[in-house]
């Protein structure tokens, strides 16, 4: 019985290790554009699909967008300040916020970020169950 249990444990561990290697993390930090002054301090990310996603930066007023799963990123600029949180409803509509409490909204995938208002420093944005995207919770 001990041999069977030992063999089973070994086989299970080997299977688990082999399976987990299939889904390993991949470093994409070199693909994110960097300001000449200093590299960005990244704070939040949100993907609406395997390919389309955004990363916020508390270093300066930029949000980075990818449409190819992180192979490349384009830079999007927010009007007033650095961002620490982002949540998208879909590939076009979403919200970002951060330092100074500014809340931004986009309706074009982040090409334009419009100011909705300010509430104090915003550390996170969430849409519980995505039921009402016009009512972000920070």
Secondary structure, DSSP 8 states (H G I E B T S, - for coil): -HHHHHHHHHHHHHHHHHHHHTT-----GGGS---SSS---EEEEEESSSS-EEEEESSSSEEEEESSTTS--EEEE-SSS-EEEEEESSSS-EEEEEGGGEEEEESSTTSS-EEEEE-S-----B-GGGS-TTS-B-
